[in-house]
Amino acid sequence: MLQKVIRTIEDNQMIKKDDKIIVAVSGGPDSICLLHILSTLKEKYSIELYAAHINHCLRGDEADEDEEYVREFCKQYGIDFHSIKIDVANLAKEKKMSFETAAREARYMFFDEVMEKVEGNKIALAHNANDQCETVLMRIMRGTGIQGLAGIRPVRDNIYIRPLLNTTREEIEEYCSTNDLKPRLDKTNLETVYTRNKIRLELIPYIEKNFNSNIIDSVNRLVENITVDMDFMDFLSKEFYNKYASVEKDRVILSKKLFFEHKAIVSRVIRSSIDSLKGNLFNYEKVHIDDIIKLQGSNTGKTIMLPGNFVAINNYGDIHILSRLDLCLENNKREYKLQLGKNQITKGICINLEKINIEEMNEKFKNDDVKYFDYDKINDDAILRYRKDGDRIVPLGMKGSKKLKDLFIDLKIPKEDRGNIPLICFGEEIAWIVGYRTSEKFKIEKSTKNILKIFIEREAEE
């Protein structure tokens, strides 16, 4: 078995010299086996080990005994031990999430804390071949796609490693017995309350007895085959993502041209877009990807809601996927009176107003954030606000006024962005649509003597 684990480690390049590895240890057979094997390989790979144990406060004295067992095990093998008690039942109730989700969040948060504390770079998890089979069967029953059939990855994010992934639970238990490790047994694993336990205790034994005695090996071979194909498709989809997706600070914009490609490519690019914004694809299913594809064929301006407070918007055939929903409504309620000098609007934005003469005007510094206006034409207060119904402007170079709504359409500004564009006004007159147009009414002319310079200073956020 040791050679099988070494092969898994080296085939997947899991461990490098001088790695500092945090091992998740519950005290059960899988994690104790993993910790013991890595301890055995400590000199071979020149690594440092740290054990991380979470007491979920679910089994009273038994949970405390698990913690003490792991502590003594680590002491015996000279492994740095870290533990924490988290009442997962209360955590799930407070956050209004399932017990499994709450427990998972608590685990990974603690692992990250330990990794930061010891300056580690890897986290070893004890998933095995049986876990892989259970996961794939569970996903099949939920209607998974090819990504789900690829199962549990041996390495994720170059941080999480699973050295036992090709090892069966039977082999692990035999290893524990041979080495007299005496791991703890969690009785809740024998309860058929959870779906995974039902698959482990009822479905897999039934399949082994009536259909395929090697179902675990068969499913793991399926995972290996699919992973090869999926890796190629992922590689291919990255090229299409770079070609068709443009990333801005709060959104990803998918070109309408993407949707002429094969649906397999389109789906992957959409998934990559969501992942780049959200950091994961949790709660996203095939139906959400299909909804985005359908959205592209609908009218411009149509919006659909997505999980995690995201939206997708059709903007003249391009699809915008955004992470902020209420900015437009918030901006519409704001109005600021501007004074000569420095006006701090938000923590990151400052608007400077300066009265200068014509000789001080420097066209070299005229850009999207610097504009000049005839000071003597201004008879009202300078105001920063956002669009209102009925707004009009006389765009520079034109004689007549134009509805702001029509100008935004001409400029192909997405509907969801129109309420976010700042307007500099003198009284009721719009003088500057920031980033787009200025007004004919306040332009600099040959007769101009005094100038109002407006400079928008965008400070970098810490």
C-alpha positions in Angstrom: 0.0 0.0 0.0 2.8 2.4 0.8 4.1 2.1 -2.8 0.7 2.8 -4.1 0.5 6.1 -2.1 4.0 7.0 -3.2 2.9 6.4 -6.9 -0.1 8.7 -6.3 2.0 11.4 -4.8 4.6 11.3 -7.6 2.2 10.9 -10.5 0.4 14.0 -9.4 3.4 15.9 -8.2 1.7 16.4 -4.8 4.8 17.0 -2.7 8.0 18.9 -3.2 11.1 19.1 -1.0 10.7 21.3 2.1 6.9 21.4 1.9 5.1 22.3 5.1 2.0 20.1 5.1 -1.0 20.5 7.3 -2.8 17.1 7.7 -6.5 17.1 8.4 -6.9 14.5 11.1 -10.2 13.4 12.6 -8.8 10.4 14.4 -10.6 7.9 12.1 -8.9 5.2 10.0 -8.4 7.3 6.9 -6.8 10.3 8.4 -4.7 8.4 10.9 -3.5 6.2 8.1 -2.6 9.3 6.0 -0.8 10.9 8.9 1.2 7.8 9.7 2.2 7.3 6.0 3.3 10.9 5.6 5.3 10.6 8.8 6.9 7.5 7.4 7.8 9.5 4.2 8.9 12.6 6.1 12.6 12.0 5.5 12.2 10.8 1.9 10.5 14.0 0.9 12.2 16.3 3.4 8.8 17.7 4.7 7.4 19.1 7.9 4.0 17.9 9.2 1.4 19.6 11.3 -1.9 18.0 12.4 -5.1 19.9 12.4 -8.1 18.5 14.3 -11.6 19.9 14.7 -13.8 18.9 17.5 -17.3 19.4 16.1 -18.9 19.2 19.6 -21.5 16.7 18.3 -20.7 13.5 20.2 -19.9 14.7 23.7 -17.3 12.7 25.5 -16.5 10.7 22.4 -15.5 13.8 20.5 -13.3 14.9 23.3 -11.7 11.4 23.4 -11.1 11.7 19.6 -9.2 14.9 20.2 -7.1 13.5 23.0 -6.3 10.4 20.9 -5.0 12.5 18.0 -3.1 14.7 20.4 -1.3 11.6 21.9 -0.7 10.1 18.4 1.0 13.3 17.3 3.1 13.4 20.5 4.2 9.9 19.9 5.3 10.7 16.3 6.7 14.1 17.0 4.1 16.0 15.0 3.0 19.5 15.8 -0.7 19.3 16.9 -3.4 22.0 16.4 -7.0 21.7 17.5 -10.2 23.8 17.8 -13.7 23.2 19.2 -16.5 24.5 17.0 -20.2 23.9 17.8 -21.2 23.1 14.2 -24.9 22.5 15.0 -25.2 26.1 16.3 -23.1 27.5 13.5 -25.4 25.9 10.9 -28.4 27.3 12.7 -26.9 30.8 12.9 -25.9 30.9 9.3 -29.1 29.1 8.1 -27.2 26.5 6.2 -27.0 22.7 6.2 -24.9 20.9 8.8 -22.6 19.5 6.1 -22.0 23.0 4.6 -21.4 24.6 8.0 -19.0 21.8 9.0 -17.1 22.1 5.7 -16.7 25.9 6.0 -15.5 25.5 9.6 -12.9 22.9 8.6 -11.4 24.8 5.7 -11.4 28.1 7.7 -9.4 26.3 10.5 -7.1 24.7 8.0 -6.3 28.1 6.5 -5.7 29.5 10.0 -3.2 26.8 10.8 -1.5 27.1 7.4 -1.0 30.8 8.0 0.2 30.3 11.5 2.9 27.7 10.6 3.6 29.3 7.2 2.5 26.0 5.5 1.9 25.6 1.8 -0.1 22.3 1.5 -3.1 20.8 3.2 -3.4 17.0 3.0 -6.9 15.4 3.0 -7.7 11.7 3.5 -10.2 11.1 0.7 -9.8 7.6 -0.7 -11.0 5.5 -3.6 -14.3 4.6 -1.8 -15.0 8.3 -1.2 -14.4 8.9 -4.9 -16.9 6.2 -5.9 -19.5 7.5 -3.4 -19.1 11.1 -4.7 -19.5 10.1 -8.3 -22.6 7.9 -7.6 -24.1 10.7 -5.6 -23.5 13.2 -8.4 -24.9 10.9 -11.0 -28.2 10.7 -9.0 -28.3 14.5 -9.0 -27.9 14.7 -12.7 -24.3 15.9 -13.0 -22.3 16.8 -16.1 -18.8 15.8 -17.1 -17.3 18.0 -14.4 -19.1 16.1 -11.8 -18.1 12.8 -13.2 -14.5 13.8 -12.9 -15.0 13.4 -9.2 -12.5 14.5 -6.5 -9.3 15.9 -7.8 -6.0 14.5 -6.5 -4.6 18.1 -6.3 -6.7 21.3 -6.1 -5.3 24.9 -6.3 -1.8 23.5 -5.7 -2.7 23.5 -2.0 -5.1 20.6 -1.3 -3.6 17.1 -1.8 -5.1 13.7 -1.5 -2.4 11.0 -1.3 -4.9 8.2 -0.5 -7.2 8.8 -3.4 -6.2 5.6 -5.2 -6.4 3.5 -2.0 -9.5 1.6 -1.0 -11.0 1.8 2.5 -10.2 -2.0 2.9 -6.5 -1.3 2.2 -6.6 1.5 4.7 -8.1 -0.5 7.5 -5.7 -3.3 6.8 -2.8 -0.8 7.0 -4.1 0.5 10.4 -4.4 -3.1 11.7 -0.9 -4.1 10.5 0.7 -1.1 12.1 -1.4 -1.3 15.3 -2.7 2.3 15.0 -6.0 1.7 16.7 -7.9 4.6 15.1 -11.1 6.0 16.5 -14.5 5.0 15.0 -17.2 7.5 14.5 -20.6 5.8 15.0 -22.4 8.5 13.0 -20.7 7.0 9.9 -22.9 3.9 10.4 -26.2 5.9 10.4 -28.1 6.2 7.2 -29.3 9.7 7.9 -27.1 11.3 5.2 -27.2 10.5 1.5 -23.5 9.7 1.4 -23.9 7.2 4.3 -26.8 5.5 2.4 -24.6 5.1 -0.7 -21.8 3.7 1.4 -23.8 1.4 3.5 -26.6 0.3 1.2 -26.2 1.2 -2.5 -22.5 0.2 -3.0 -22.9 -3.2 -1.2 -26.1 -3.9 -3.2 -24.2 -3.1 -6.5 -21.3 -5.3 -5.4 -23.6 -8.2 -4.6 -25.9 -8.0 -7.6 -24.0 -6.2 -10.5 -20.3 -5.6 -10.2 -18.1 -6.7 -7.3 -15.5 -4.3 -8.4 -17.7 -1.2 -8.7 -15.3 0.9 -6.7 -12.4 0.2 -9.2 -14.7 0.6 -12.1 -16.0 4.0 -11.0 -12.4 5.2 -10.3 -11.3 4.1 -13.8 -14.3 6.1 -15.2 -13.0 9.1 -13.3 -9.5 8.7 -14.7 -10.8 8.4 -18.3 -13.1 11.4 -17.9 -10.4 13.5 -16.3 -8.1 13.1 -19.3 -10.9 14.3 -21.7 -12.0 17.1 -19.4 -8.5 18.4 -18.9 -8.2 18.7 -22.7 -11.6 20.5 -23.0 -10.6 22.8 -20.2 -7.4 23.6 -22.0 -9.3 24.3 -25.2 -11.9 26.4 -23.4 -9.2 28.7 -21.9 -8.3 29.8 -25.4 -11.9 30.6 -26.1 -12.3 32.4 -22.8 -9.3 34.6 -23.6 -10.7 35.3 -27.0 -14.3 36.1 -26.1 -14.3 37.2 -22.4 -13.2 40.6 -21.2 -12.8 41.1 -17.5 -13.6 44.3 -15.7 -13.4 45.0 -11.9 -17.0 44.1 -11.2 -18.1 42.0 -14.2 -17.2 39.7 -17.1 -18.4 40.6 -20.6 -19.0 37.7 -23.0 -18.9 38.7 -26.7 -21.9 37.8 -28.8 -19.5 35.9 -31.0 -18.9 33.3 -28.3 -22.4 32.0 -28.7 -21.7 30.8 -32.3 -19.3 28.3 -30.9 -20.2 24.7 -29.9 -22.3 24.6 -26.8 -19.7 22.6 -24.9 -17.3 25.5 -25.4 -19.9 28.1 -24.6 -20.9 26.4 -21.3 -17.3 26.1 -20.2 -16.6 29.8 -20.9 -19.7 30.8 -19.0 -18.6 28.7 -16.1 -15.1 30.1 -16.1 -16.7 33.6 -16.1 -18.8 32.9 -13.1 -15.8 31.3 -11.3 -13.6 34.3 -12.0 -16.2 36.6 -10.3 -17.5 34.4 -7.5 -14.4 32.3 -6.8 -16.3 29.1 -7.1 -19.3 27.5 -8.8 -21.2 26.5 -5.7 -25.0 26.3 -6.3 -24.6 26.7 -10.1 -26.2 24.0 -12.1 -26.9 23.2 -15.8 -30.1 25.1 -15.7 -28.3 28.4 -14.8 -25.8 28.0 -17.7 -28.7 27.2 -20.1 -30.6 30.3 -18.9 -27.6 32.5 -19.8 -27.3 30.9 -23.2 -31.1 31.6 -23.8 -30.6 35.1 -22.5 -28.2 35.9 -25.3 -31.0 35.3 -27.8 -33.4 37.6 -26.1 -33.8 41.4 -26.3 -31.1 43.8 -25.2 -31.6 45.0 -21.6 -33.2 41.7 -20.4 -31.8 40.6 -17.0 -31.8 37.2 -15.2 -31.0 36.5 -11.6 -28.2 34.1 -10.8 -27.3 32.3 -7.5 -25.1 34.3 -5.1 -26.5 37.7 -5.8 -25.2 37.8 -9.4 -27.1 38.9 -12.5 -26.6 38.3 -16.3 -27.7 41.1 -18.7 -28.1 41.1 -22.4 -26.4 44.2 -23.8 -26.9 44.3 -27.5 -26.1 40.6 -27.7 -23.1 40.7 -25.4 -23.7 39.1 -22.0 -22.6 41.0 -18.9 -22.3 39.0 -15.7 -22.1 41.3 -12.7 -21.5 41.0 -9.0 -23.3 44.1 -7.7 -27.0 44.5 -7.9 -28.0 47.6 -6.1 -25.4 50.2 -7.2 -27.8 51.9 -9.7 -30.5 52.4 -7.1 -28.1 53.7 -4.5 -26.5 56.2 -6.9 -29.8 57.6 -8.0 -30.5 58.8 -4.5 -27.2 60.8 -4.2 -26.6 64.4 -4.9 -23.5 66.5 -3.9 -23.0 70.3 -4.0 -19.5 71.0 -5.2 -17.4 73.9 -3.9 -14.2 75.4 -5.3 -11.3 73.3 -3.9 -11.3 69.6 -3.0 -14.6 67.8 -2.7 -14.3 64.3 -1.1 -17.2 62.3 -2.6 -16.3 58.8 -1.4 -13.3 57.2 0.1 -11.9 56.5 -3.4 -13.2 59.6 -5.4 -12.4 63.2 -5.0 -13.6 66.1 -7.3 -11.4 69.1 -7.5 -12.8 72.5 -8.8 -10.3 75.2 -9.6 -10.8 78.7 -11.1 -8.0 79.5 -13.5 -7.3 82.0 -16.3 -7.0 81.1 -20.0 -3.2 81.2 -19.8 -3.1 78.5 -17.1 -5.2 76.1 -19.2 -3.1 73.2 -20.3 -4.6 71.1 -23.1 -2.0 68.4 -22.5 -3.7 67.5 -19.3 -7.2 67.3 -20.8 -8.5 63.8 -20.6 -11.5 61.8 -19.4 -11.0 62.9 -15.8 -10.1 66.6 -16.6 -12.5 69.0 -18.2 -12.5 72.8 -18.7 -15.6 75.1 -18.7 -16.2 78.8 -19.3 -16.5 80.1 -15.7 -18.4 83.3 -16.6 -21.2 81.3 -18.2 -21.9 79.5 -14.9 -24.7 81.2 -12.9 -25.7 78.4 -10.6 -24.1 75.9 -8.1 -22.0 73.1 -9.3 -23.6 69.8 -8.5 -22.7 66.1 -8.8 -25.7 63.9 -9.3 -27.0 60.9 -11.3 -29.6 60.7 -14.0 -33.3 61.7 -13.6 -36.3 61.2 -15.8 -36.5 63.8 -18.5 -32.8 64.8 -18.3 -31.5 66.5 -21.5 -28.1 67.9 -22.6 -26.8 70.0 -25.5 -23.8 67.8 -26.6 -20.7 69.6 -27.6 -20.8 70.5 -31.3 -24.7 70.3 -31.5 -27.2 73.1 -31.5 -30.3 71.3 -30.1 -30.7 69.4 -26.9 -30.9 65.6 -26.7 -32.6 63.3 -24.2 -30.0 61.7 -22.0 -31.7 58.4 -22.5 -31.4 58.6 -26.3 -27.7 59.7 -26.0 -27.0 56.6 -23.8 -28.6 54.4 -26.4 -26.5 56.0 -29.2 -23.4 55.4 -27.1 -24.5 51.8 -26.5 -24.2 52.2 -22.7 -25.8 49.2 -21.0 -29.1 49.9 -19.2 -27.7 48.7 -15.8 -24.8 51.2 -16.1 -26.8 54.3 -17.0 -27.8 55.1 -13.4 -24.2 54.8 -12.3 -22.7 57.5 -14.5 -21.9 60.7 -12.6 -23.3 64.0 -14.0 -21.7 67.4 -13.3 -24.4 70.0 -13.5 -24.5 73.8 -13.1 -27.9 74.3 -11.6 -30.3 72.2 -13.7 -28.1 72.2 -16.8 -25.9 69.1 -17.4 -22.4 70.2 -18.2 -20.5 66.9 -18.2 -21.6 63.3 -18.5 -18.4 62.0 -16.8 -16.5 59.8 -19.1 -18.5 60.6 -22.2 -19.7 64.1 -23.3 -19.6 67.7 -22.3 -22.2 70.4 -23.0 -22.0 73.0 -25.8 -23.4 75.6 -23.4 -20.3 75.9 -21.2 -17.5 75.4 -23.8 -14.3 77.4 -24.0 -14.4 80.1 -26.7 -11.9 82.7 -28.0 -13.6 85.3 -25.7 -13.3 83.2 -22.6 -11.2 84.8 -19.8 -11.9 82.7 -16.7 -12.0 78.9 -16.7 -13.4 76.4 -14.3 -11.2 73.3 -14.2 -12.8 70.2 -12.9 -10.5 67.3 -12.1 -11.7 63.9 -10.9 -9.1 62.2 -8.7 -9.5 58.4 -8.3 -7.6 57.2 -5.3 -6.4 53.6 -5.1 -8.4 51.5 -2.6 -6.3 49.9 0.1 
